[in-house]
Amino acid sequence: MDLLRAWLCPTPAHRARVLEASARIGKARAFIAGAIGVGVLAGAPWNGWWTILLFIPAAIHLITMDRWMARTDRPELVAFATLMTMLLVLVVAAAGTGGPDSPVLPWFALVPAMATLRFRLAVAAALAVVAGLLILAVSFAVDPARALDYPVPMIASLVMVANIVGVSVALMRGEMEHRDRAVLDPLTGLLNRASLENRAAEIEQQARLTDGPVALVLLDLDRFKRVNDEYGHERGDAVLRDAAYEIRKALRSFELVYRIGGEEFLLLLPGADLESGIEIAERVRDAVALACPGEVEMTLSAGVATAAGSDVRYEELFRAADLALLSAKREGRDRVVAASAPRAAAAA
C-alpha cells in the first residue's frame, strides 16, 4: 500500500491537490453523477433494469467519498478505490449489455478523465491505458467474432478515451502550473502559507468526525541570520534547501511540512497526540543537526501543540505552538518544548 500511495502522490503538493480537489470539483462531480444516473435510467428498458442496481455501488462511492477521505490518513487510496470501483462496474455492465456492441463502452472514458481532477498525469495516463485494455478485453471475451467483424464501437470508444483524456490533461497541466506558482515555495519546493488554510480546515473537520488528535509543530532554524552574515545569502539558501529536504525526509507521507516564512517551518500532523508530536519534532531536530545543511552546523528549535476532536482549532494550535517555540528559544535553543492546552495558551 505504501508503494501505491507513493506512486499516486509522490510529493506533498500532489497530496494537497487530492485533498483540496473535494471543494473544487464538488459541483462537477455532482453533475457527472447526475448525468450517469439519467443515462442509466434512460437506457434501462433496452439494457436491462438490472443495470440500475449495478450502478448503485459506484453512486455510493461518489456520494460518500469526501466523508471517507476526511476520516482517514490515506485519502488518496479512497479516491483511487472509487475510480477502480467505477471501472469494475463498467466492465460488468459492458459484458452484460452486448460486449463489443455495448453502449456502455464509451463510458470507460469517464474514469481517466475523473482521475485528472485529483491525480497527476502519470496516474491519469495509466488509468487511460487500463480503460482501453478493458474495452478490448470485454469486447473479445464476450463475442470475439463480432469484435473482429464490426470493431467500430470499440474503435470509437478508444478514440473517445484518448481525446477526453488529452483535453483533461491539457487543462490539468495549466491548473498544476498555476497551482505550483501559487502554493509551492520556489526555494525549497515545500508547500507555503497559501496552501495551508484549506488543509487546516480539512484537518479540523476530520478531527471532529473521528474525535482524533492533531499536532502542530513550529520549527525555526537557530541563529540563521549569522549564516547570511558570515557566508552570504547563497549559502543561506543552500541551508534552507537542505534543511527542508531533511525535514521532509523525516516525515511520513501524510505528515505535511510548510515553509511559512524565512527560516520557519510548520508541521501539520493529523492523528498525532502530544507524545507523538514531540517524538516527530525530536526526530526532525536530530535529522537537521546531523545533516549539516549547506555544510553549516545548524540546529533548530521547536514548539509543539496538540488538541483533539472538537477542540482542534488551527489558530489556537498555532498560537500555542508559537508560545512554546519562544520558550524553546529562551531556554537555550536546540530543543523541543511542548505547549500547555491550546485554550490556556491562547488566554495567556
matplotlib code that plots the C-alpha trace (Angstrom):
import matplotlib.pyplot as plt

x = [0.0, 2.9, 4.2, 0.8, 0.5, 4.0, 3.0, -0.3, 1.1, 4.9, 5.1, 3.2, 1.9, 0.3, -1.3, -2.6, -4.2, -6.0, -7.4, -8.3, -10.0, -13.1, -14.1, -13.0, -14.8, -17.9, -20.3, -18.7, -18.8, -22.5, -23.2, -21.3, -23.1, -26.4, -25.7, -24.7, -27.9, -30.0, -28.2, -28.6, -32.3, -32.9, -31.2, -32.6, -35.6, -33.1, -30.0, -32.0, -33.3, -30.5, -28.1, -29.7, -28.8, -25.3, -24.5, -25.6, -22.1, -20.5, -23.1, -22.5, -18.7, -19.1, -21.6, -19.6, -16.1, -15.4, -16.7, -14.3, -11.4, -11.9, -11.9, -8.7, -5.0, -4.8, -7.3, -5.5, -6.4, -10.1, -10.2, -8.3, -10.6, -13.6, -12.1, -11.3, -14.9, -16.2, -14.0, -15.3, -18.9, -18.3, -16.7, -19.7, -22.2, -20.4, -20.2, -23.9, -25.1, -23.6, -19.8, -18.4, -21.8, -22.4, -23.5, -21.5, -18.1, -17.7, -18.3, -14.9, -13.5, -15.1, -12.6, -9.3, -11.0, -12.1, -8.6, -7.1, -9.2, -7.3, -4.2, -1.0, -0.5, 1.1, -1.9, -4.4, -2.4, -2.1, -5.9, -6.5, -4.4, -6.3, -9.6, -8.5, -7.4, -10.6, -12.7, -10.8, -10.9, -14.6, -15.4, -13.3, -14.2, -18.0, -18.1, -14.7, -16.2, -18.4, -15.5, -13.5, -16.3, -17.5, -14.9, -16.4, -17.9, -14.6, -12.6, -14.9, -14.7, -10.9, -10.8, -13.1, -10.9, -7.8, -9.5, -11.2, -8.0, -6.0, -8.3, -8.4, -4.6, -4.1, -6.4, -4.7, -1.3, -2.5, -4.0, -0.9, 1.4, -0.8, -1.0, 2.7, 3.3, 0.5, 1.2, 4.8, 7.8, 10.1, 13.3, 12.6, 9.8, 7.7, 4.1, 3.7, 1.1, -1.3, -1.9, -2.1, -5.6, -7.6, -5.7, -6.0, -9.8, -10.0, -8.0, -10.3, -13.3, -11.5, -10.7, -14.4, -15.6, -13.1, -12.6, -8.9, -5.9, -3.9, -0.5, 1.0, 4.8, 6.6, 10.2, 12.8, 16.4, 18.6, 20.7, 20.1, 20.9, 24.5, 24.7, 23.7, 26.0, 29.1, 28.7, 26.3, 22.8, 23.7, 24.9, 21.9, 19.6, 21.6, 21.0, 17.3, 17.0, 19.0, 17.1, 13.8, 14.9, 15.9, 12.6, 10.5, 12.6, 12.0, 8.2, 5.7, 3.7, 0.6, 2.5, 2.8, 5.5, 5.1, 7.6, 5.7, 8.4, 12.2, 13.7, 10.4, 8.6, 5.3, 4.3, 0.7, 0.3, -3.2, -3.6, -0.6, -1.1, 1.4, 3.8, 3.8, 4.2, 7.2, 8.7, 8.4, 9.8, 12.8, 13.3, 13.3, 15.6, 18.1, 18.0, 18.8, 21.6, 23.2, 22.9, 24.8, 22.6, 24.6, 27.7, 27.0, 26.4, 22.8, 20.3, 16.6, 14.1, 10.5, 7.2, 4.6, 0.8, -1.9, -5.7, -8.3, -11.8, -13.9, -11.1, -9.0, -8.7, -5.9, -5.5, -5.3, -2.9, -0.7, -0.6, 0.1, 3.0, 4.4, 4.5, 6.2, 8.7, 9.5, 10.1, 12.5, 14.5, 14.6, 15.7, 18.8, 17.6, 18.2, 15.3, 11.6, 9.1, 5.5, 2.8, 0.1, -3.5, -4.2, -7.1, -4.9, -2.1, -4.4, -5.7, -2.1]
y = [0.0, 2.4, 1.8, 2.6, 5.7, 6.9, 6.3, 8.1, 11.1, 11.3, 14.8, 16.9, 19.1, 16.0, 15.0, 18.5, 18.5, 15.3, 16.7, 20.2, 18.8, 17.9, 21.5, 22.4, 19.7, 19.1, 20.6, 19.0, 15.6, 16.1, 16.9, 13.8, 11.6, 13.0, 12.5, 8.9, 8.3, 9.8, 7.7, 4.5, 5.1, 6.2, 3.1, 0.6, -0.5, -1.7, -2.6, -4.2, -2.9, -4.8, -2.1, 0.3, -2.0, -2.4, 1.3, 1.7, 0.8, 3.5, 6.1, 5.2, 5.6, 9.0, 10.3, 9.2, 9.6, 13.0, 11.7, 8.7, 10.9, 13.1, 10.1, 8.5, 9.4, 7.8, 9.9, 9.2, 5.5, 6.3, 8.4, 5.7, 2.9, 4.9, 5.0, 1.3, 0.6, 2.5, 0.5, -2.8, -1.7, -0.6, -4.0, -5.9, -3.5, -3.7, -7.5, -7.8, -5.3, -6.6, -6.7, -5.2, -3.7, -2.4, 1.3, 1.3, 1.2, 5.0, 5.4, 4.0, 7.4, 8.8, 7.1, 8.5, 11.9, 12.0, 10.9, 14.1, 16.1, 14.7, 12.9, 13.6, 12.9, 9.5, 8.2, 9.5, 8.0, 4.7, 4.6, 5.6, 2.6, 0.3, 1.6, 1.0, -2.6, -3.3, -2.1, -4.6, -7.4, -7.2, -7.0, -10.0, -12.0, -11.7, -12.1, -12.3, -12.9, -9.8, -7.8, -8.7, -8.3, -5.0, -3.2, 0.3, 0.7, -0.4, 2.0, 4.9, 4.2, 4.1, 7.3, 8.9, 7.8, 9.2, 12.5, 13.1, 12.3, 14.5, 17.5, 16.8, 16.6, 19.9, 21.5, 19.8, 21.0, 24.5, 24.1, 22.5, 25.2, 27.8, 25.8, 25.3, 29.1, 29.7, 27.1, 26.0, 27.8, 28.3, 27.9, 24.7, 23.1, 22.9, 23.9, 27.5, 29.5, 29.8, 26.0, 25.8, 27.3, 24.7, 21.8, 23.2, 23.4, 19.8, 18.6, 20.4, 18.7, 15.3, 15.7, 16.5, 13.4, 11.0, 12.7, 12.2, 14.2, 16.7, 18.1, 21.3, 21.9, 25.1, 24.8, 27.6, 27.3, 28.7, 31.7, 31.5, 35.2, 34.6, 32.2, 35.0, 37.5, 35.2, 33.1, 35.1, 34.6, 32.0, 29.7, 30.7, 29.5, 26.2, 25.8, 26.3, 23.9, 21.2, 21.7, 21.5, 18.2, 16.7, 17.7, 16.3, 13.1, 12.6, 12.7, 10.1, 10.6, 12.1, 14.4, 17.7, 20.4, 24.0, 26.8, 29.8, 32.4, 32.9, 30.1, 29.0, 25.8, 24.3, 20.6, 19.6, 16.1, 14.6, 11.6, 12.7, 13.2, 15.2, 12.4, 11.6, 15.3, 15.6, 12.5, 13.7, 17.1, 15.5, 13.3, 16.3, 18.2, 15.4, 14.9, 18.6, 18.7, 15.5, 16.6, 19.9, 21.6, 23.7, 22.3, 24.5, 23.3, 24.1, 23.4, 24.1, 24.8, 23.5, 24.2, 21.5, 22.0, 19.4, 19.2, 16.5, 16.3, 19.5, 21.3, 21.3, 25.0, 25.9, 29.5, 28.3, 25.5, 27.9, 30.4, 27.7, 26.3, 29.8, 30.4, 27.0, 27.9, 31.2, 29.2, 26.9, 29.9, 31.5, 28.2, 28.0, 26.8, 23.4, 21.8, 20.9, 22.4, 21.3, 23.8, 23.7, 23.2, 25.5, 27.4, 28.1, 29.3, 31.5, 33.1, 33.7]
z = [0.0, 0.8, -2.8, -4.2, -2.2, -3.2, -6.9, -6.6, -4.7, -4.7, -3.2, -0.6, -3.4, -5.1, -1.8, -1.2, -4.7, -3.9, -0.6, -1.9, -5.0, -3.0, -2.6, -6.2, -8.1, -5.9, -8.4, -11.4, -9.7, -8.8, -12.4, -13.6, -11.1, -12.2, -15.9, -15.2, -13.3, -16.1, -18.7, -16.7, -16.2, -19.8, -21.1, -18.7, -20.9, -23.5, -21.4, -18.6, -15.3, -13.5, -14.7, -12.2, -9.3, -10.8, -10.7, -7.1, -5.7, -7.9, -6.8, -3.1, -3.6, -5.3, -2.6, 0.4, -0.9, 0.8, 4.1, 4.0, 2.9, 5.9, 8.2, 7.0, 6.9, 3.4, 1.4, -1.9, -1.6, -1.0, -4.2, -6.2, -4.9, -6.1, -9.6, -9.6, -8.4, -11.3, -13.7, -12.2, -12.6, -16.2, -17.0, -15.7, -17.4, -20.7, -20.6, -19.8, -22.5, -25.6, -25.3, -28.5, -29.2, -25.7, -25.4, -22.1, -23.8, -24.3, -20.6, -19.8, -20.7, -17.5, -15.2, -16.5, -17.1, -13.4, -12.4, -13.9, -11.4, -8.4, -9.6, -11.6, -15.3, -14.8, -12.8, -15.4, -18.3, -16.5, -16.0, -19.6, -20.7, -18.3, -19.6, -23.2, -22.4, -20.6, -23.6, -25.8, -23.2, -22.6, -26.3, -27.3, -24.2, -24.8, -28.6, -30.3, -33.8, -33.6, -32.2, -35.3, -37.8, -36.6, -34.4, -34.9, -31.4, -29.8, -32.0, -31.3, -27.6, -27.6, -29.6, -27.0, -24.1, -25.8, -26.7, -23.4, -21.5, -23.8, -23.2, -19.4, -19.3, -21.1, -18.6, -15.7, -16.8, -16.8, -13.4, -12.0, -13.3, -11.7, -8.5, -8.3, -8.6, -6.0, -3.3, -3.6, -2.1, -5.0, -3.0, -1.0, -3.0, 0.2, 0.5, 1.5, 3.5, 0.6, 0.7, 4.5, 5.0, 3.1, 4.6, 8.1, 7.7, 6.4, 9.3, 11.7, 10.1, 10.1, 13.9, 14.7, 12.7, 14.2, 17.6, 16.8, 17.9, 15.8, 16.5, 15.1, 15.3, 14.6, 13.7, 13.5, 12.5, 15.3, 14.6, 10.9, 10.4, 11.1, 8.1, 5.8, 7.6, 7.6, 4.4, 2.2, 1.0, -1.5, 1.3, 3.3, 0.5, 0.4, 4.2, 3.7, 0.8, 2.6, 5.9, 4.1, 2.4, 5.8, 7.4, 4.6, 4.6, 8.3, 7.9, 6.8, 3.6, 5.2, 7.5, 5.7, 6.1, 5.1, 4.9, 6.4, 6.1, 6.4, 8.3, 9.9, 9.1, 10.2, 10.6, 10.5, 11.9, 11.9, 14.3, 16.4, 20.1, 22.3, 22.8, 19.0, 18.2, 20.5, 19.1, 15.5, 16.4, 18.0, 15.0, 12.7, 15.1, 15.1, 11.3, 10.6, 13.2, 11.8, 8.1, 8.5, 5.8, 3.4, 5.1, 8.1, 11.6, 12.3, 15.0, 15.3, 18.0, 18.0, 19.7, 19.8, 20.5, 20.3, 20.6, 19.9, 18.5, 18.6, 20.4, 17.3, 16.2, 13.9, 15.2, 18.8, 18.0, 16.1, 19.0, 21.5, 19.4, 18.8, 22.6, 23.0, 20.3, 22.1, 25.3, 23.4, 22.2, 25.6, 27.2, 25.0, 21.6, 20.0, 21.9, 21.7, 24.0, 24.4, 24.9, 27.5, 26.4, 23.4, 25.0, 28.1, 25.9, 23.9, 27.0, 28.2]

ax = plt.figure().add_subplot(projection="3d")
ax.plot(x, y, z, "-o")
ax.set_aspect("equal")
plt.show()
